[in-house]
Amino acid sequence: MSSPIAIPSPPPTTTSPPSDRLKAVKQFDETKAGVKGLIDSGIKTIPSIFIHPPETLSDLFPGSGPEPEIPTIDLSNLQSSRAAVVDQIHHAASTVGFFQVINHGVAPELLRSVIGAMKAFHEQPAEVRAQVYRREMGKGVSYISNVDLFTSKAASWRDTLQLKMGPVAADEKEIPEVCRKEVIEWDREVVRVGDILLGLLSEGLGLSAERLMELGLSQGRVMVGHYYPFCPQPNLTVGLNSHADPGALTVVLQDHIGGLQVRTQQGWVNVKPLDGALVINIGDLLQIISNEEYKSADHRVLANPANEPRVSIAVFLNPGDREKLFGPLPELTSAEKPALYRDFTLNEFMTRFFTKELDGKSLTNFFRQ
């Protein structure tokens, strides 16, 4: 990961009244040009709506000393030693909640082309990007800056192309042509890899490989292509606020720039880019379904200090049926280990996620028994 460059800049001495902030946020949103538009305008200091409070900024950069790394799991070992791979995934999912997988069978050319296509979308002229700038997903495609722009205390330094891929996918014609072919191909591969991982995670719980698949956990998919432009004051903001993902599993493809961090018992750890690897993280829903055998993890992205943009593509694997009841699997509960959560519909679960701020891990607390 590139070393973050701390550019000295005094923190603001006063905070804007909420009405001023709302006005500034609306003005920014109405440009439909995102953070990329701010950089293209030649700004040298970031607008006040992007400046985060001291408590967010105080621990952005890990201290000195040897740095722990999240587990890397080689899926090519599945043929010869499946039980060992199941154990490795179970250990990663029940401790860190994050791991990288290599030799997953996705062609390196596709990994490069989907990152390139997403970058190409974000680097189109502002008026072209603005054609799909919207805060609702009515057509299954939306380009926005900050999903929580109007509810967060401070905005984050990134833009996002968001695409609904299942259970009812966005109309192909609505997906921007510059990345359409690559996005559709990438979704297909994510489903394949995601199903393999769900099978292994299921076995790690002592269940059949099919048990988690039976819940339809990869049928509801949303793909987000994040674009993190160079930030002139990376010590005053973040690329993505600390949060835990609400769904079952997230599959992330990141480029070489770095900046993704996960909170561990040792503190914040950099998820270092590994050529050809996919980053996998456990979501809150899988933590609940597994009755806390598996753990979701807080993660964040630093503001990008590099002279080139950072691009990452995350696919959130969720159930397709939003009215189905979810909770701890009955076979994972007992008198000795009672269910830690009540049952709920995915609709209730996701509505709660999108009405809270995208920082701090509190979603699971709303569903505890």
C-alpha positions as CSV (number, residue, x, y, z in Angstrom):
1,M,0.0,0.0,0.0
2,S,1.3,3.5,-0.8
3,S,2.3,5.3,2.4
4,P,-0.3,8.0,3.3
5,I,1.2,11.4,3.0
6,A,0.2,13.7,5.8
7,I,-0.2,17.2,4.4
8,P,-0.1,19.7,7.2
9,S,-3.3,21.7,7.5
10,P,-4.9,23.2,10.6
11,P,-8.2,21.8,11.5
12,P,-11.2,24.1,11.3
13,T,-11.7,26.2,14.4
14,T,-15.4,26.5,14.1
15,T,-18.0,24.1,12.9
16,S,-20.7,25.2,10.4
17,P,-24.3,25.3,11.6
18,P,-26.3,22.3,10.3
19,S,-28.3,24.6,8.0
20,D,-25.1,25.9,6.4
21,R,-23.8,22.3,6.0
22,L,-27.1,21.2,4.4
23,K,-26.9,24.0,2.0
24,A,-23.3,23.2,1.1
25,V,-24.2,19.5,0.7
26,K,-27.1,20.3,-1.6
27,Q,-24.9,22.5,-3.7
28,F,-22.3,19.8,-4.1
29,D,-24.9,17.1,-4.9
30,E,-26.6,19.3,-7.5
31,T,-23.3,19.6,-9.5
32,K,-23.7,15.9,-10.3
33,A,-20.0,15.9,-10.9
34,G,-18.9,14.2,-7.6
35,V,-15.5,14.5,-5.9
36,K,-13.9,14.0,-9.4
37,G,-15.5,17.3,-10.4
38,L,-13.9,19.1,-7.4
39,I,-10.5,17.7,-8.4
40,D,-11.0,18.6,-12.0
41,S,-11.9,22.2,-10.9
42,G,-8.3,22.5,-9.5
43,I,-9.0,22.8,-5.8
44,K,-6.1,22.7,-3.5
45,T,-8.0,22.5,-0.2
46,I,-11.0,20.3,0.5
47,P,-14.4,21.8,1.2
48,S,-15.5,21.9,4.8
49,I,-18.3,19.3,4.3
50,F,-15.5,16.7,3.8
51,I,-13.6,17.5,7.0
52,H,-14.1,14.8,9.6
53,P,-14.1,15.3,13.4
54,P,-10.9,14.7,15.3
55,E,-12.1,11.4,16.8
56,T,-12.4,10.0,13.3
57,L,-9.0,11.3,12.2
58,S,-6.9,10.5,15.3
59,D,-6.2,6.8,14.5
60,L,-6.1,6.8,10.7
61,F,-2.5,5.7,10.3
62,P,-1.1,2.5,12.0
63,G,1.9,2.9,14.3
64,S,5.4,1.7,13.7
65,G,6.5,-1.9,14.2
66,P,5.7,-5.1,12.4
67,E,2.2,-4.9,10.9
68,P,-0.2,-7.9,11.0
69,E,-1.7,-9.0,7.8
70,I,-5.1,-10.6,7.1
71,P,-5.1,-14.3,6.0
72,T,-4.5,-15.2,2.4
73,I,-6.2,-18.5,1.3
74,D,-5.2,-20.5,-1.8
75,L,-8.3,-22.0,-3.4
76,S,-6.1,-24.2,-5.7
77,N,-5.7,-26.5,-2.6
78,L,-9.4,-27.4,-2.7
79,Q,-8.8,-30.5,-4.8
80,S,-6.0,-32.0,-2.6
81,S,-7.0,-30.8,0.9
82,R,-10.5,-29.4,1.1
83,A,-10.7,-29.9,4.8
84,A,-7.6,-27.7,5.4
85,V,-9.1,-24.9,3.2
86,V,-12.4,-25.2,5.1
87,D,-10.4,-24.8,8.4
88,Q,-8.5,-21.8,7.1
89,I,-11.7,-20.0,6.0
90,H,-13.5,-20.9,9.2
91,H,-10.6,-19.5,11.2
92,A,-10.4,-16.2,9.2
93,A,-14.2,-15.8,9.2
94,S,-14.5,-16.4,13.0
95,T,-11.6,-14.1,14.0
96,V,-10.8,-11.3,11.6
97,G,-13.9,-11.5,9.4
98,F,-11.7,-10.6,6.4
99,F,-9.4,-12.7,4.1
100,Q,-8.0,-12.7,0.6
101,V,-8.4,-15.5,-1.8
102,I,-5.9,-16.4,-4.6
103,N,-6.2,-19.0,-7.4
104,H,-9.9,-18.5,-7.5
105,G,-10.2,-19.2,-11.2
106,V,-11.0,-15.7,-12.5
107,A,-8.9,-14.8,-15.5
108,P,-6.3,-12.1,-14.8
109,E,-7.4,-10.3,-18.0
110,L,-10.9,-9.9,-16.6
111,L,-9.6,-8.6,-13.3
112,R,-7.6,-5.9,-15.2
113,S,-10.4,-5.1,-17.7
114,V,-13.2,-4.6,-15.1
115,I,-11.0,-2.2,-13.0
116,G,-10.1,-0.4,-16.3
117,A,-13.7,-0.2,-17.4
118,M,-14.8,1.2,-14.0
119,K,-12.0,3.7,-14.1
120,A,-13.1,4.7,-17.6
121,F,-16.6,5.3,-16.5
122,H,-15.5,7.7,-13.7
123,E,-13.2,9.5,-16.0
124,Q,-15.8,10.4,-18.7
125,P,-16.7,14.1,-19.0
126,A,-18.8,15.3,-16.1
127,E,-21.9,15.8,-18.3
128,V,-21.8,12.1,-19.4
129,R,-21.5,10.9,-15.8
130,A,-24.3,13.2,-14.8
131,Q,-26.8,11.4,-17.0
132,V,-26.9,8.6,-14.5
133,Y,-26.4,10.7,-11.3
134,R,-29.3,9.9,-9.0
135,R,-29.9,9.0,-5.4
136,E,-32.6,6.3,-6.1
137,M,-32.0,3.0,-7.7
138,G,-35.2,3.1,-9.8
139,K,-33.5,1.9,-13.0
140,G,-31.0,-0.2,-11.1
141,V,-28.1,2.1,-12.0
142,S,-27.0,5.2,-10.1
143,Y,-23.9,7.3,-10.0
144,I,-23.5,9.2,-6.7
145,S,-21.0,10.6,-4.3
146,N,-21.6,9.2,-0.8
147,V,-24.6,7.1,-0.2
148,D,-25.0,8.7,3.2
149,L,-24.2,12.3,2.0
150,F,-27.3,13.8,3.7
151,T,-27.1,11.9,6.9
152,S,-23.4,11.7,7.8
153,K,-21.5,14.2,9.9
154,A,-18.9,14.6,7.1
155,A,-18.7,13.4,3.5
156,S,-16.0,11.0,2.3
157,W,-13.6,11.6,-0.6
158,R,-15.1,9.2,-3.2
159,D,-17.6,8.7,-6.0
160,T,-19.6,5.5,-6.7
161,L,-21.3,3.8,-9.6
162,Q,-23.9,1.5,-8.1
163,L,-25.5,-1.3,-10.1
164,K,-28.3,-3.7,-9.1
165,M,-27.3,-7.2,-10.4
166,G,-30.0,-9.4,-8.8
167,P,-32.5,-10.9,-8.2
168,V,-33.8,-8.6,-10.9
169,A,-30.8,-7.0,-12.6
170,A,-30.6,-3.6,-14.1
171,D,-31.6,-3.4,-17.7
172,E,-28.4,-4.0,-19.7
173,K,-29.1,-0.9,-21.8
174,E,-29.1,1.2,-18.6
175,I,-25.6,0.1,-17.6
176,P,-23.1,2.6,-19.0
177,E,-21.7,1.3,-22.3
178,V,-18.1,2.1,-21.3
179,C,-18.2,-0.7,-18.6
180,R,-21.3,-2.8,-19.6
181,K,-19.6,-5.9,-21.0
182,E,-17.1,-6.1,-18.2
183,V,-19.6,-5.5,-15.4
184,I,-21.9,-8.3,-16.7
185,E,-19.0,-10.7,-17.0
186,W,-17.6,-9.8,-13.6
187,D,-21.0,-10.4,-12.0
188,R,-21.1,-13.9,-13.4
189,E,-17.6,-14.7,-12.0
190,V,-18.5,-13.2,-8.6
191,V,-21.5,-15.5,-8.3
192,R,-19.3,-18.5,-9.2
193,V,-16.7,-17.6,-6.6
194,G,-19.3,-16.5,-4.0
195,D,-21.1,-19.9,-4.2
196,I,-17.8,-21.7,-3.7
197,L,-17.1,-19.6,-0.7
198,L,-20.6,-20.0,0.8
199,G,-20.2,-23.8,0.5
200,L,-16.9,-23.7,2.3
201,L,-18.3,-21.3,5.0
202,S,-21.2,-23.7,5.4
203,E,-19.0,-26.7,5.9
204,G,-17.0,-24.6,8.4
205,L,-20.2,-24.4,10.5
206,G,-20.5,-28.2,10.5
207,L,-23.3,-28.0,8.0
208,S,-23.7,-29.4,4.5
209,A,-22.0,-27.4,1.7
210,E,-25.5,-26.6,0.4
211,R,-27.0,-25.2,3.6
212,L,-26.1,-21.5,3.2
213,M,-26.8,-21.7,-0.5
214,E,-30.3,-22.9,0.2
215,L,-31.0,-19.5,1.9
216,G,-30.4,-17.8,-1.5
217,L,-27.6,-15.6,0.0
218,S,-26.1,-14.7,-3.4
219,Q,-29.3,-14.0,-5.3
220,G,-29.7,-10.3,-4.3
221,R,-26.5,-8.6,-5.5
222,V,-25.4,-4.9,-5.7
223,M,-22.2,-4.0,-7.3
224,V,-20.5,-0.7,-6.4
225,G,-17.5,0.7,-8.4
226,H,-15.8,3.1,-6.0
227,Y,-13.5,5.8,-7.4
228,Y,-11.2,7.6,-5.0
229,P,-9.5,10.6,-6.6
230,F,-6.3,12.1,-5.3
231,C,-7.0,14.0,-2.1
232,P,-5.0,17.2,-1.5
233,Q,-5.5,16.9,2.3
234,P,-5.8,13.2,3.1
235,N,-5.3,13.8,6.9
236,L,-8.6,15.7,7.1
237,T,-11.0,13.2,5.5
238,V,-11.5,9.6,4.7
239,G,-12.3,7.7,1.5
240,L,-14.9,5.5,3.2
241,N,-16.1,5.8,6.7
242,S,-15.8,2.9,9.2
243,H,-18.7,0.5,8.8
244,A,-19.6,-3.2,8.7
245,D,-21.4,-4.5,5.6
246,P,-25.0,-5.4,6.2
247,G,-25.3,-8.4,3.9
248,A,-24.0,-12.0,3.9
249,L,-20.7,-11.8,2.1
250,T,-18.8,-9.1,0.1
251,V,-16.4,-9.8,-2.7
252,V,-14.0,-6.9,-3.4
253,L,-11.5,-6.4,-6.3
254,Q,-9.1,-3.6,-5.5
255,D,-6.4,-2.1,-7.6
256,H,-2.7,-1.6,-6.6
257,I,-3.1,1.7,-4.7
258,G,-4.2,0.5,-1.3
259,G,-6.0,2.3,1.5
260,L,-8.5,-0.4,2.7
261,Q,-8.2,-1.1,6.4
262,V,-9.9,-3.5,8.8
263,R,-10.3,-3.2,12.5
264,T,-8.8,-6.2,14.3
265,Q,-7.9,-7.0,17.9
266,Q,-4.4,-5.5,17.1
267,G,-6.0,-2.3,15.9
268,W,-6.5,-1.1,12.3
269,V,-4.7,-3.3,9.7
270,N,-4.0,-2.4,6.1
271,V,-5.5,-4.9,3.6
272,K,-2.5,-4.8,1.3
273,P,-3.2,-5.1,-2.4
274,L,-2.2,-8.6,-3.6
275,D,-2.0,-9.0,-7.4
276,G,-4.8,-11.2,-8.6
277,A,-6.4,-11.6,-5.2
278,L,-10.0,-11.0,-4.1
279,V,-10.8,-9.5,-0.7
280,I,-13.7,-11.3,1.1
281,N,-15.5,-10.0,4.1
282,I,-18.2,-11.4,6.3
283,G,-21.3,-9.2,6.6
284,D,-23.6,-8.6,9.5
285,L,-26.3,-11.0,8.1
286,L,-23.9,-13.9,8.1
287,Q,-22.8,-13.1,11.6
288,I,-26.4,-13.4,12.7
289,I,-27.2,-16.5,10.6
290,S,-24.1,-18.2,12.1
291,N,-25.2,-17.2,15.6
292,E,-21.9,-15.3,15.9
293,E,-19.7,-18.2,14.9
294,Y,-18.6,-15.9,12.1
295,K,-17.8,-12.2,12.7
296,S,-18.4,-9.2,10.5
297,A,-15.7,-6.5,10.8
298,D,-15.5,-2.8,10.7
299,H,-13.5,-1.5,7.8
300,R,-12.7,1.8,6.1
301,V,-10.7,3.3,3.3
302,L,-8.2,6.1,3.8
303,A,-8.4,9.2,1.5
304,N,-6.1,8.7,-1.4
305,P,-2.8,10.6,-1.3
306,A,-1.5,9.1,-4.5
307,N,-1.2,11.0,-7.7
308,E,-3.5,8.5,-9.5
309,P,-7.0,7.5,-8.5
310,R,-7.8,4.3,-6.6
311,V,-10.5,2.1,-8.0
312,S,-12.2,-0.8,-6.2
313,I,-15.3,-2.9,-7.0
314,A,-17.4,-4.5,-4.3
315,V,-20.2,-6.9,-4.9
316,F,-22.5,-7.4,-1.9
317,L,-24.1,-10.8,-1.8
318,N,-27.5,-10.7,-0.2
319,P,-30.6,-12.9,-0.1
320,G,-33.0,-12.3,-3.0
321,D,-36.2,-12.6,-1.1
322,R,-36.6,-9.5,1.1
323,E,-39.8,-10.8,2.8
324,K,-38.3,-14.1,4.0
325,L,-37.5,-14.4,7.7
326,F,-33.8,-14.6,8.7
327,G,-32.2,-15.3,12.0
328,P,-29.7,-17.8,13.6
329,L,-30.0,-21.2,11.9
330,P,-31.9,-23.5,14.2
331,E,-29.1,-26.2,13.9
332,L,-26.6,-23.7,15.3
333,T,-28.6,-23.0,18.4
334,S,-29.1,-25.1,21.6
335,A,-29.9,-24.8,25.2
336,E,-26.1,-24.2,25.8
337,K,-25.9,-21.7,22.9
338,P,-29.3,-20.0,22.5
339,A,-30.1,-17.8,19.6
340,L,-28.4,-14.4,20.1
341,Y,-30.7,-12.7,17.6
342,R,-34.5,-12.5,16.8
343,D,-35.9,-13.3,13.4
344,F,-36.5,-10.4,10.9
345,T,-37.1,-9.8,7.2
346,L,-34.3,-8.6,5.0
347,N,-36.5,-5.5,4.2
348,E,-36.5,-4.5,7.9
349,F,-32.8,-5.2,8.2
350,M,-31.8,-3.2,5.1
351,T,-34.1,-0.3,6.0
352,R,-32.4,-0.1,9.4
353,F,-29.0,0.0,7.7
354,F,-29.8,2.8,5.3
355,T,-31.4,5.0,8.0
356,K,-28.4,5.0,10.2
357,E,-25.1,6.7,9.6
358,L,-22.5,4.8,7.7
359,D,-20.1,4.7,10.6
360,G,-19.9,2.6,13.7
361,K,-21.0,-1.0,13.9
362,S,-24.4,-1.0,15.5
363,L,-26.7,-2.7,13.0
364,T,-26.6,-6.1,14.7
365,N,-27.5,-4.6,18.0
366,F,-31.0,-3.7,16.8
367,F,-31.7,-7.4,16.3
368,R,-30.3,-8.9,19.5
369,Q,-32.7,-11.0,21.6
